[in-house]
Amino acid sequence: MIPTIISKLPNIGTTIFTEMSVLAQQHHAINLGQGFPDFPMDERITNLVNEAMQQGHNQYVHMNGLQALRQGIAEKINRLYQNPVDVNDEITVTPGGTYAIYTALTTILQKGDEVIVFEPAYDSYIPNIEINGAVAIPVPLSFPGYTIDWDLVKTKVGEKTKAIIINSPHNPSGALLSADDMQQLTLLVEHTGIFVISDEVYEHLVFDDKKHLSVLKYPSLYERSFVCFSFGKTYHCTGWKMGYCVAPPALSKEFRKVHQFNCFSSNSTVQFALASFIKNEEAYLGLGKFLQAKRDYFMEAMQATKFKPLPSYGSYFQVYSYSDISDESEKEMAVRLVKEYGVATIPLTAFYKIPVENKVLRFCFAKKEETLQEAASRLVNIG
């Protein structure tokens, strides 16, 4: 008898990101769907990785992460967010930001727990919740600004609410949480046992002189939070899958119990390189202006098309409306753009548990200027 698997994710198939990337390859399309740069990363980091390899730093480092790297992270957090996190007890280096989010959820969730998720949402959240036997409670963000209706959120909080996931800068919309949002969240969770999972992987990709408001800046929020970050987004090396989770000592202790049996030690050689490079403040402080220039370049190029931009204040992404072009569904439109015009995007319906059709697509502008210009030129004649 051949054993069978009872799926823990029976309703999940191949992600839209993989599907659209495969389509892009088949049709030789420009891939503005998946969020990865097509320009080279800083060669100083790759040189540091090579040096670390040559110096023999190729074996396991501490489960929590290389001490020197955690020290650099702690110093950076204190400079940016005035939070003197403990190097040993509050920082855990992980193989990517998504891993950190998954581990945080696995740490706290029991069967039947509920987690509030704002939609559209990064596509890993709900599967991460469901694989732990918990229930995702989707709350729609208000279109077209993708803002939070806190009165609606309050109606979703109940006895089974274990956590709320927030994401700023927001993927896929590029929206930012405001000071009022942080105050509303603080008031909502105080005097409760609700945890906060804060996805801040785009913390430095903030535009138009706006500020990223990290949970790390708010002591009453941080005491109940797991805050997740990504080196891949900061240093244009998404394939390295390196990130970290910052949480108070008691939370980190439990997080590490899960972490140690899933990934005993993250990539050691890269950690040695990052420990040196993280001292270069300009590499991350200048990131917002660098990506804003690409956002602006793409917006200008897209003015010749019938696509209309929605505001993006951060991240790799901007959402564009095609309501003046077609009545097709978002999935149909995305597929047609690949097959007929050679440009891959992501339909926003992919970021909802139950698809919501607003006739918008997500474009990734973290690309070379010639890539962005060519993509826009291909879309000029659509109508």
DRENDO-196551 format. One record per residue (C-alpha): residue number from 1; residue in three letters; x, y, z. Coordinates in Angstrom, 2 decimals, padded with zeros to 5 digits. Last residue first. Layout:
# DRENDO-196551
   k   r      xx      yy      zz
 NUM ALA       X       Y       Z
...
***
This chain:
# DRENDO-196551
   k   r      xx      yy      zz
 383 GLY -006.25  049.69 -025.04
 382 ILE -002.63  048.61 -025.00
 381 ASN -000.45  050.68 -027.29
 380 VAL  001.83  052.20 -024.68
 379 LEU  002.39  048.95 -022.76
 378 ARG  005.54  047.84 -024.60
 377 SER  007.10  051.26 -024.10
 376 ALA  006.52  050.98 -020.35
 375 ALA  008.37  047.67 -020.17
 374 GLU  011.26  049.00 -022.26
 373 GLN  011.61  052.06 -020.03
 372 LEU  011.56  049.98 -016.86
 371 THR  014.21  047.57 -018.13
 370 GLU  016.38  050.44 -019.40
 369 GLU  016.12  052.07 -016.00
 368 LYS  017.41  048.96 -014.24
 367 LYS  014.88  047.30 -011.97
 366 ALA  013.33  047.68 -008.53
 365 PHE  010.12  048.98 -010.18
 364 CYS  007.96  045.96 -009.35
 363 PHE  004.46  046.37 -010.79
 362 ARG  001.30  045.30 -008.98
 361 LEU -001.93  045.18 -010.97
 360 VAL -005.30  046.87 -010.41
 359 LYS -008.81  046.23 -011.64
 358 ASN -010.39  046.40 -008.15
 357 GLU -011.48  042.75 -008.07
 356 VAL -011.37  041.23 -004.58
 355 PRO -010.29  037.59 -004.47
 354 ILE -011.28  035.56 -001.38
 353 LYS -008.06  034.85  000.51
 352 TYR -006.65  038.07 -000.93
 351 PHE -003.13  038.86 -002.19
 350 ALA -003.54  037.07 -005.49
 349 THR -006.45  039.41 -006.31
 348 LEU -003.80  042.13 -006.61
 347 PRO -002.80  040.73 -010.01
 346 ILE  001.00  040.41 -010.38
 345 THR  002.90  041.81 -013.36
 344 ALA  004.74  040.31 -016.34
 343 VAL  005.36  042.36 -019.50
 342 GLY  005.69  040.83 -022.97
 341 TYR  002.79  042.60 -024.63
 340 GLU  000.55  039.80 -025.91
 339 LYS  001.37  036.82 -023.70
 338 VAL  002.56  038.62 -020.57
 337 LEU  000.01  041.41 -020.68
 336 ARG -002.72  038.88 -021.41
 335 VAL -001.87  036.87 -018.29
 334 ALA -002.04  039.96 -016.09
 333 MET -005.33  041.07 -017.61
 332 GLU -006.95  037.67 -017.13
 331 LYS -005.76  037.53 -013.51
 330 GLU -007.02  041.04 -012.83
 329 SER -010.41  040.29 -014.34
 328 GLU -011.11  041.91 -017.69
 327 ASP -013.14  045.11 -017.87
 326 SER -010.40  046.85 -019.84
 325 ILE -008.39  050.01 -020.42
 324 ASP -009.69  052.84 -018.25
 323 SER -009.93  050.48 -015.25
 322 TYR -006.26  049.52 -015.70
 321 SER -005.16  050.73 -012.26
 320 TYR -001.49  050.63 -011.28
 319 VAL -000.04  049.45 -007.97
 318 GLN  003.55  050.37 -007.20
 317 PHE  006.16  048.09 -005.73
 316 TYR  009.67  047.71 -004.36
 315 SER  008.65  049.00 -000.90
 314 GLY  007.60  052.54  000.09
 313 TYR  005.33  055.53 -000.40
 312 SER  003.38  054.21 -003.37
 311 PRO  000.37  056.23 -004.51
 310 LEU -001.91  054.60 -007.10
 309 PRO -000.71  054.89 -010.66
 308 LYS -003.04  055.05 -013.69
 307 PHE -002.43  052.80 -016.71
 306 LYS -003.47  054.36 -020.04
 305 THR  000.14  054.55 -021.23
 304 ALA  002.37  057.52 -022.04
 303 GLN  002.44  058.41 -018.35
 302 MET  004.09  055.03 -017.75
 301 ALA  007.57  056.41 -018.48
 300 GLU  007.09  059.14 -015.88
 299 MET  005.87  056.63 -013.31
 298 PHE  008.84  054.36 -014.07
 297 TYR  011.35  057.15 -013.51
 296 ASP  009.59  058.22 -010.32
 295 ARG  009.65  054.70 -008.85
 294 LYS  013.29  054.31 -009.89
 293 ALA  014.25  057.61 -008.25
 292 GLN  012.33  056.54 -005.16
 291 LEU  014.44  053.38 -005.06
 290 PHE  017.71  055.31 -004.70
 289 LYS  016.17  057.95 -002.43
 288 GLY  014.96  055.26 -000.02
 287 LEU  018.21  053.29 -000.10
 286 GLY  020.42  056.13  001.05
 285 LEU  020.12  055.24  004.75
 284 TYR  020.80  051.59  003.99
 283 ALA  024.23  051.73  002.33
 282 GLU  024.86  055.10  003.98
 281 GLU  025.18  053.43  007.37
 280 ASN  028.22  051.32  006.48
 279 LYS  028.67  049.40  009.74
 278 ILE  026.30  046.77  008.35
 277 PHE  029.06  045.81  005.91
 276 SER  031.34  044.12  008.44
 275 ALA  028.74  041.97  010.18
 274 LEU  027.13  041.39  006.78
 273 ALA  030.27  039.67  005.48
 272 PHE  030.61  037.43  008.54
 271 GLN  026.91  036.61  008.31
 270 VAL  027.29  035.67  004.64
 269 THR  029.89  033.07  005.53
 268 SER  027.74  031.60  008.31
 267 ASN  024.53  030.93  006.43
 266 SER  021.95  030.42  009.19
 265 SER  022.48  027.88  011.97
 264 PHE  020.23  025.23  013.52
 263 CYS  017.47  025.86  011.06
 262 ASN  014.25  024.01  011.86
 261 PHE  015.10  022.49  015.23
 260 GLN  016.81  025.58  016.60
 259 HIS  014.16  027.95  015.26
 258 VAL  011.26  026.47  017.21
 257 LYS  012.99  026.78  020.58
 256 ARG  014.47  030.06  019.37
 255 PHE  011.04  031.68  019.12
 254 GLU  010.30  030.60  022.71
 253 LYS  013.38  032.40  024.05
 252 SER  012.78  035.33  021.72
 251 LEU  009.37  035.90  023.27
 250 ALA  010.72  035.93  026.83
 249 PRO  013.66  038.13  025.80
 248 PRO  011.67  040.76  023.87
 247 ALA  011.59  040.28  020.08
 246 VAL  013.77  041.05  017.07
 245 CYS  013.71  038.64  014.15
 244 TYR  016.39  038.46  011.49
 243 GLY  016.95  038.14  007.78
 242 MET  019.00  036.31  005.17
 241 LYS  017.63  034.52  002.12
 240 TRP  020.69  035.00 -000.10
 239 GLY  018.45  035.07 -003.15
 238 THR  017.02  038.46 -002.21
 237 CYS  020.42  040.12 -002.51
 236 HIS  019.59  043.77 -003.16
 235 TYR  021.20  044.96  000.11
 234 THR  018.16  046.08  002.06
 233 LYS  015.63  043.69  000.53
 232 GLY  017.85  040.66  001.06
 231 PHE  018.89  041.76  004.54
 230 SER  015.30  041.18  005.62
 229 PHE  013.48  042.12  008.84
 228 CYS  010.87  040.73  011.23
 227 VAL  009.58  042.28  014.46
 226 PHE  007.99  039.82  016.92
 225 SER  005.86  041.85  019.27
 224 ARG  004.25  041.89  022.74
 223 GLU  006.77  044.15  024.55
 222 TYR  007.30  046.02  021.28
 221 LEU  003.83  047.52  021.36
 220 SER  004.16  049.16  024.79
 219 PRO  007.71  050.22  023.96
 218 TYR  006.84  051.95  020.66
 217 LYS  009.91  052.72  018.54
 216 LEU  010.60  049.02  017.87
 215 VAL  007.15  048.80  016.28
 214 SER  008.80  050.69  013.45
 213 LEU  007.40  053.91  012.06
 212 HIS  009.12  054.33  008.70
 211 LYS  009.35  058.01  007.92
 210 LYS  008.24  060.06  004.91
 209 ASP  010.66  062.24  002.96
 208 ASP  008.91  061.33 -000.32
 207 PHE  009.92  057.67 -000.18
 206 VAL  010.54  054.73  002.17
 205 LEU  012.54  051.64  001.21
 204 HIS  014.52  051.44  004.44
 203 GLU  012.01  049.37  006.46
 202 TYR  011.09  047.12  003.52
 201 VAL  011.34  043.90  005.58
 200 GLU  009.22  045.40  008.33
 199 ASP  006.70  042.60  008.92
 198 SER  005.38  043.20  012.43
 197 ILE  003.79  040.22  014.18
 196 VAL  001.84  041.62  017.14
 195 PHE  000.67  039.43  020.00
 194 ILE -002.74  039.68  021.69
 193 GLY -003.00  038.89  025.40
 192 THR -005.10  041.97  026.04
 191 HIS -004.84  045.00  028.38
 190 GLU -003.38  047.01  025.49
 189 VAL -004.06  045.49  022.08
 188 LEU -006.49  048.00  020.60
 187 LEU -005.00  051.09  022.20
 186 THR -001.56  050.31  020.78
 185 LEU -003.01  049.53  017.36
 184 GLN -004.86  052.85  017.31
 183 GLN -001.69  054.68  018.34
 182 MET  000.34  052.96  015.62
 181 ASP -002.30  053.80  013.03
 180 ASP -002.36  057.41  014.21
 179 ALA  001.41  057.63  013.74
 178 SER  000.88  056.42  010.19
 177 LEU  001.35  052.99  008.61
 176 LEU  002.78  053.21  005.11
 175 ALA  001.30  052.17  001.75
 174 GLY  003.45  050.58 -000.99
 173 SER  000.48  048.52 -002.19
 172 PRO  001.77  044.93 -002.37
 171 ASN  003.50  044.77  000.10
 170 HIS  003.19  047.47  002.72
 169 PRO  005.97  049.58  004.13
 168 SER  004.79  048.59  006.69
 167 ASN  003.23  045.20  007.35
 166 ILE  001.03  044.39  010.32
 165 ILE -000.02  040.95  011.55
 164 ILE -002.40  040.80  014.52
 163 ALA -002.19  037.95  017.00
 162 LYS -004.01  035.52  019.30
 161 THR -007.64  036.49  018.70
 160 LYS -009.74  033.65  020.16
 159 GLU -011.60  035.83  022.65
 158 GLY -012.54  038.30  019.94
 157 VAL -011.21  041.03  017.69
 156 LYS -013.02  041.31  014.36
 155 THR -015.35  044.15  015.35
 154 LYS -012.36  046.18  016.52
 153 VAL -010.78  045.85  013.08
 152 LEU -013.81  047.48  011.47
 151 ASP -013.47  050.52  013.73
 150 TRP -009.76  050.52  012.87
 149 ASP -010.41  050.96  009.15
 148 ILE -006.84  050.51  007.91
 147 THR -005.62  052.28  004.77
 146 TYR -005.02  050.77  001.35
 145 GLY -005.38  054.17 -000.34
 144 PRO -007.65  052.91 -003.13
 143 PHE -009.26  050.99 -001.44
 142 SER -009.74  050.56  002.30
 141 LEU -007.78  047.60  003.64
 140 PRO -009.85  044.47  003.98
 139 VAL -009.73  042.52  007.27
 138 PRO -009.02  038.80  006.90
 137 ILE -009.39  036.58  009.98
 136 ALA -006.91  033.73  009.54
 135 VAL -007.64  030.61  011.55
 134 ALA -005.13  028.45  013.41
 133 GLY -004.09  024.85  012.84
 132 ASN -000.41  025.77  012.47
 131 ILE -000.53  025.14  008.72
 130 GLU -003.39  027.64  008.64
 129 ILE -001.41  030.56  010.02
 128 ASN  001.60  030.13  007.77
 127 PRO -000.76  029.58  004.81
 126 ILE -002.44  032.92  005.68
 125 TYR  000.74  034.94  006.00
 124 SER  002.75  033.63  003.04
 123 ASP  000.91  035.62  000.36
 122 TYR  001.82  039.08  001.51
 121 ALA -001.54  040.66  002.24
 120 PRO -004.27  042.54  000.35
 119 GLU -005.71  042.27  002.90
 118 PHE -004.97  042.93  006.57
 117 VAL -004.58  039.75  008.60
 116 ILE -006.07  039.21  012.06
 115 VAL -004.96  035.92  013.59
 114 GLU -007.34  033.48  015.29
 113 ASP -006.42  030.53  017.50
 112 GLY -008.22  027.25  016.83
 111 LYS -005.16  025.02  017.13
 110 GLN -002.35  026.79  018.96
 109 LEU -000.24  029.64  017.65
 108 ILE  002.61  031.41  019.44
 107 THR  005.88  029.90  018.22
 106 THR  004.53  028.78  014.84
 105 LEU  003.55  032.39  014.12
 104 ALA  007.01  033.67  015.04
 103 THR  008.66  030.89  013.02
 102 TYR  006.63  031.71  009.92
 101 ILE  007.41  035.42  010.20
 100 ALA  011.13  034.76  010.66
  99 TYR  011.15  032.36  007.71
  98 THR  009.54  035.04  005.56
  97 GLY  012.28  037.47  006.62
  96 GLY  015.09  035.23  005.45
  95 PRO  017.29  032.43  006.74
  94 THR  017.21  033.76  010.31
  93 VAL  019.39  035.80  012.68
  92 THR  017.87  036.04  016.16
  91 ILE  017.99  039.27  018.18
  90 GLU  016.47  039.81  021.66
  89 ASP  018.48  037.90  024.28
  88 ASN  022.12  038.10  023.28
  87 VAL  022.41  041.52  021.68
  86 ASP  019.92  043.15  024.05
  85 VAL  017.76  045.79  022.43
  84 PRO  018.62  049.42  023.23
  83 ASN  015.59  050.94  021.43
  82 GLN  016.11  054.46  020.15
  81 TYR  014.62  053.54  016.77
  80 LEU  017.30  054.39  014.23
  79 ARG  020.45  054.57  016.32
  78 ASN  019.37  051.86  018.78
  77 ILE  018.31  049.56  015.97
  76 LYS  021.64  050.05  014.17
  75 GLU  023.63  049.28  017.31
  74 ALA  021.60  046.12  017.90
  73 ILE  022.04  044.98  014.30
  72 GLY  025.79  045.48  014.49
  71 GLN  025.97  043.49  017.73
  70 ARG  023.88  040.74  016.17
  69 LEU  026.36  040.63  013.31
  68 ALA  029.36  040.43  015.64
  67 GLN  027.71  037.66  017.69
  66 LEU  027.02  035.53  014.61
  65 GLY  023.42  034.34  014.76
  64 ASN  021.12  032.86  017.39
  63 MET  022.25  029.31  016.56
  62 HIS  025.88  030.35  016.96
  61 VAL  028.05  029.90  013.87
  60 TYR  028.35  026.70  011.88
  59 GLN  031.31  026.30  009.55
  58 ASN  032.47  028.22  006.47
  57 HIS  034.46  031.10  007.94
  56 GLY  037.74  029.73  006.53
  55 GLN  039.50  032.97  005.64
  54 GLN  038.89  032.31  001.95
  53 MET  035.16  032.03  002.60
  52 ALA  035.11  035.25  004.60
  51 GLU  037.08  037.03  001.89
  50 ASN  034.62  035.88 -000.75
  49 VAL  031.70  037.10  001.34
  48 LEU  033.45  040.46  001.85
  47 ASN  033.99  040.77 -001.90
  46 THR  030.29  040.07 -002.44
  45 ILE  029.48  042.81  000.04
  44 ARG  031.81  045.37 -001.57
  43 GLU  030.36  044.45 -004.94
  42 ASP  027.17  046.29 -004.05
  41 MET  024.32  044.35 -005.63
  40 PRO  023.94  044.07 -009.38
  39 PHE  020.78  045.22 -011.20
  38 ASP  017.80  043.00 -012.00
  37 PRO  016.22  043.59 -008.60
  36 PHE  013.73  041.15 -007.04
  35 GLY  010.07  041.50 -006.22
  34 GLN  008.33  039.14 -008.61
  33 GLY  006.02  040.67 -011.20
  32 LEU  007.96  043.20 -013.23
  31 ASN  009.38  040.37 -015.34
  30 ILE  010.05  041.57 -018.87
  29 ALA  008.60  038.88 -021.11
  28 HIS  010.40  036.18 -023.06
  27 HIS  007.04  034.40 -023.54
  26 GLN  007.96  031.17 -021.77
  25 GLN  010.15  032.96 -019.24
  24 ALA  007.40  035.44 -018.34
  23 LEU  004.88  032.61 -018.05
  22 VAL  007.19  030.83 -015.60
  21 SER  007.54  034.07 -013.63
  20 MET  003.76  034.53 -013.61
  19 GLU  003.16  031.05 -012.20
  18 THR  005.96  031.32 -009.66
  17 PHE  004.58  034.58 -008.35
  16 ILE  001.00  033.30 -008.52
  15 THR  001.95  030.62 -006.03
  14 THR  001.65  026.94 -006.94
  13 GLY -001.30  025.37 -005.19
  12 ILE -002.93  025.90 -001.81
  11 ASN -006.43  024.72 -000.95
  10 PRO -005.40  021.50  000.76
   9 LEU -002.74  023.14  002.96
   8 LYS -002.18  020.57  005.71
   7 SER -002.55  017.90  003.05
   6 ILE -003.47  014.40  004.12
   5 ILE -000.64  012.57  002.43
   4 THR -001.00  009.08  001.09
   3 PRO  001.06  005.99  001.78
   2 ILE  001.38  003.40 -000.99
   1 MET  000.00  000.00  000.00
***
